[in-house]
Amino acid sequence: MISPLEARYYRQRVPLLWWARRRSYAVFMLRELSSLFVALFVVELLLLVRAVADGAPAYQDFLDAMANPAVIVVNGVALAFVLLHAVTFANLTPRAMVVRIRGRRVPPRAVLAGVYLGWLLVTAFLAWLVVG
Amino acid sequence: MLEQIMLRVARYRPDEEDTEPAYADYDVPLRPDWAVLDGLNYIKDELDGTLSYRWSCRMGICGSCGMMVNGDPKLTCATFLSDLAPGPVRIGPLANFPVIRDLVVDLTDFMHKLGRVKPWLIREEEQPVEEGEYLQTPAQLDDFKQFSMCINCMLCYAACPVYGLDSDFVGPAAIALAQRYNLDSRDEGDRTRLTILAQPEGVWDCTFVGECSAACPKGVDPAGAIQQAKLAAAQEAVKSLLLPWRSQ
């Protein structure tokens, strides 16, 4: 039940294109959109695993499909979005996580450096696994 | 003659049958030491006494003069006209709140939410007064001090699109204050607060736009507080799954 005074309030509405009004809102929406591309990479990875399991011809078919210029363009765009996703996620870590060593709070910059170092190590390991 | 700057101010007078805010232009002196609030006071005193807005301390403490200045949520006492020259400067009521009149918004919704997160020290058993106060080290104080700087100015709610789209969201300042008490070494109420914070309209509604922290004039970082509360809620959920007897 609202009072007569409340009935005369002006209720502000969020415009449909609220995210286009400010750069930070637009970047946020791009980050939300990036989840779709993360999902795309997961699907491609699963298809790769299935192709490998199905033998050499299936694997070759998979490679041919991935070499299609349209697929390369889509994957290029997807890579940009996944990097945006990963970088913004990593940058959030020191704000979400208070790390303590021997009761002392680790400075946020050190936590962030640790995240990027971990990312680098995992990337180097995967690169060694694939190329080496 | 003093230089002038135009303030384009939202006017909403339901008693005069206004159905939506309209902007009115006022020329005020552009003095180097004047904040937007000084301009509004000039309008009120010299040009149009019917203008309504809230203010009190003029020094960024009371948190009552928050408004939208050129589309950004700002404390009008801490936003200087000279930084906005040559103008015009568009001044509106805080976004995402119902407007009562002109630049005055209704904060009842926040007041209810603030009470729900129980922003006070909760003890399982109160220590007798004779035993003295609950002691705390400077390091323990540092754990939550940042989150205790909130002045309830509501700029974070005006900056938060999630709150604008879904007013059930508990919101940045209330969650930051809940986290302030959760981190207080004297408090034992974190699991009580979790029953409110771990709801869908609690921390999980937040999609980390991060604008609440950008808007905060006191450096509270409510977005950080919400993510920390999310982590605590997730840890508690995993613990109660693995150690169900512990959560009794």
HADDOCK unambig.tbl for C-alpha pairs under 7 A between the chains (distance, minus, plus):
assign (segid A and resid 8 and name CA) (segid B and resid 14 and name CA) 6.14 0.50 0.50
assign (segid A and resid 9 and name CA) (segid B and resid 98 and name CA) 5.81 0.50 0.50
assign (segid A and resid 9 and name CA) (segid B and resid 99 and name CA) 5.32 0.50 0.50
assign (segid A and resid 9 and name CA) (segid B and resid 100 and name CA) 5.02 0.50 0.50
assign (segid A and resid 10 and name CA) (segid B and resid 20 and name CA) 6.36 0.50 0.50
assign (segid A and resid 10 and name CA) (segid B and resid 98 and name CA) 5.55 0.50 0.50
assign (segid A and resid 10 and name CA) (segid B and resid 99 and name CA) 4.90 0.50 0.50
assign (segid A and resid 10 and name CA) (segid B and resid 100 and name CA) 6.75 0.50 0.50
assign (segid A and resid 11 and name CA) (segid B and resid 98 and name CA) 4.65 0.50 0.50
assign (segid A and resid 11 and name CA) (segid B and resid 99 and name CA) 6.44 0.50 0.50
assign (segid A and resid 12 and name CA) (segid B and resid 95 and name CA) 6.88 0.50 0.50
assign (segid A and resid 12 and name CA) (segid B and resid 96 and name CA) 5.94 0.50 0.50
assign (segid A and resid 12 and name CA) (segid B and resid 97 and name CA) 6.62 0.50 0.50
assign (segid A and resid 12 and name CA) (segid B and resid 98 and name CA) 6.15 0.50 0.50
assign (segid A and resid 14 and name CA) (segid B and resid 164 and name CA) 6.01 0.50 0.50
assign (segid A and resid 14 and name CA) (segid B and resid 165 and name CA) 6.47 0.50 0.50
assign (segid A and resid 25 and name CA) (segid B and resid 209 and name CA) 7.00 0.50 0.50
assign (segid A and resid 28 and name CA) (segid B and resid 209 and name CA) 5.83 0.50 0.50
assign (segid A and resid 95 and name CA) (segid B and resid 224 and name CA) 4.82 0.50 0.50
assign (segid A and resid 96 and name CA) (segid B and resid 224 and name CA) 5.55 0.50 0.50
assign (segid A and resid 96 and name CA) (segid B and resid 227 and name CA) 4.67 0.50 0.50
assign (segid A and resid 96 and name CA) (segid B and resid 228 and name CA) 4.58 0.50 0.50
assign (segid A and resid 97 and name CA) (segid B and resid 228 and name CA) 6.15 0.50 0.50
